Amino acid sequence: MPETKQCALGVRNEERINALETIIGEIKSDVKEIKDKLLKRPSWFVSILITTMASAIVFLIMELVKNG
């Protein structure tokens, strides 16, 4: 294959394309990480917080019913 000379604009565009491909790869991995996190169950802190809040609400409802 004959050796070809590249113009400065072509070299600069190739560098930009390579940089953009790297950024796209990082974005894809970030999106996958976010997707995996959203599809999994909540953390223990969130689970305990929801349980505590639900218990408090039930307690308040029972107090309202009891005291009228």
GUBA-818727 format. One record per residue (C-alpha): x, y, z; residue number from 1; residue in one letter. Coordinates in Angstrom, 2 decimals. Layout:
<pts>
pt u=X	v=Y	w=Z	num=NUM	residu=A
...
</pts>
This chain:
<pts>
pt u=0.00	v=0.00	w=0.00	num=1	residu=M
pt u=1.53	v=3.34	w=-0.97	num=2	residu=P
pt u=2.35	v=5.76	w=1.80	num=3	residu=E
pt u=0.10	v=8.78	w=1.75	num=4	residu=T
pt u=0.61	v=12.18	w=3.27	num=5	residu=K
pt u=-2.14	v=13.55	w=5.48	num=6	residu=Q
pt u=-3.00	v=17.18	w=5.68	num=7	residu=C
pt u=-2.98	v=19.00	w=9.02	num=8	residu=A
pt u=-6.77	v=19.22	w=9.07	num=9	residu=L
pt u=-7.07	v=15.47	w=8.55	num=10	residu=G
pt u=-4.66	v=14.75	w=11.39	num=11	residu=V
pt u=-6.52	v=17.14	w=13.69	num=12	residu=R
pt u=-9.88	v=15.60	w=12.76	num=13	residu=N
pt u=-8.52	v=12.11	w=13.42	num=14	residu=E
pt u=-7.33	v=13.22	w=16.87	num=15	residu=E
pt u=-10.76	v=14.68	w=17.59	num=16	residu=R
pt u=-12.48	v=11.49	w=16.46	num=17	residu=I
pt u=-10.25	v=9.39	w=18.71	num=18	residu=N
pt u=-10.94	v=11.70	w=21.67	num=19	residu=A
pt u=-14.70	v=11.54	w=21.02	num=20	residu=L
pt u=-14.61	v=7.74	w=20.78	num=21	residu=E
pt u=-12.89	v=7.64	w=24.17	num=22	residu=T
pt u=-15.50	v=9.96	w=25.68	num=23	residu=I
pt u=-18.34	v=7.90	w=24.18	num=24	residu=I
pt u=-16.85	v=4.77	w=25.72	num=25	residu=G
pt u=-16.75	v=6.46	w=29.13	num=26	residu=E
pt u=-20.34	v=7.67	w=28.75	num=27	residu=I
pt u=-21.50	v=4.18	w=27.80	num=28	residu=K
pt u=-19.89	v=2.69	w=30.90	num=29	residu=S
pt u=-21.40	v=5.43	w=33.10	num=30	residu=D
pt u=-24.87	v=4.84	w=31.66	num=31	residu=V
pt u=-24.50	v=1.10	w=32.22	num=32	residu=K
pt u=-23.47	v=1.71	w=35.84	num=33	residu=E
pt u=-26.46	v=4.02	w=36.42	num=34	residu=I
pt u=-28.82	v=1.54	w=34.75	num=35	residu=K
pt u=-27.52	v=-1.32	w=36.88	num=36	residu=D
pt u=-27.91	v=0.78	w=40.03	num=37	residu=K
pt u=-31.49	v=1.75	w=39.17	num=38	residu=L
pt u=-32.56	v=-1.81	w=38.37	num=39	residu=L
pt u=-31.24	v=-3.27	w=41.60	num=40	residu=K
pt u=-32.89	v=-3.15	w=45.00	num=41	residu=R
pt u=-32.39	v=-0.04	w=47.14	num=42	residu=P
pt u=-29.53	v=0.26	w=49.60	num=43	residu=S
pt u=-29.90	v=-0.84	w=53.21	num=44	residu=W
pt u=-30.15	v=2.76	w=54.35	num=45	residu=F
pt u=-33.09	v=3.42	w=52.04	num=46	residu=V
pt u=-34.79	v=0.17	w=53.08	num=47	residu=S
pt u=-34.46	v=1.01	w=56.79	num=48	residu=I
pt u=-35.63	v=4.57	w=56.19	num=49	residu=L
pt u=-38.76	v=3.42	w=54.33	num=50	residu=I
pt u=-39.54	v=0.83	w=57.03	num=51	residu=T
pt u=-39.14	v=3.42	w=59.79	num=52	residu=T
pt u=-41.32	v=5.94	w=58.01	num=53	residu=M
pt u=-44.02	v=3.34	w=57.33	num=54	residu=A
pt u=-44.00	v=2.31	w=60.99	num=55	residu=S
pt u=-44.29	v=5.94	w=62.10	num=56	residu=A
pt u=-47.24	v=6.50	w=59.76	num=57	residu=I
pt u=-49.03	v=3.39	w=61.04	num=58	residu=V
pt u=-48.41	v=4.52	w=64.63	num=59	residu=F
pt u=-49.84	v=7.98	w=63.90	num=60	residu=L
pt u=-52.89	v=6.51	w=62.17	num=61	residu=I
pt u=-53.52	v=4.22	w=65.15	num=62	residu=M
pt u=-53.21	v=7.18	w=67.53	num=63	residu=E
pt u=-55.72	v=9.15	w=65.45	num=64	residu=L
pt u=-58.15	v=6.23	w=65.42	num=65	residu=V
pt u=-57.74	v=5.59	w=69.14	num=66	residu=K
pt u=-58.06	v=9.25	w=70.24	num=67	residu=N
pt u=-60.66	v=10.12	w=67.65	num=68	residu=G
</pts>
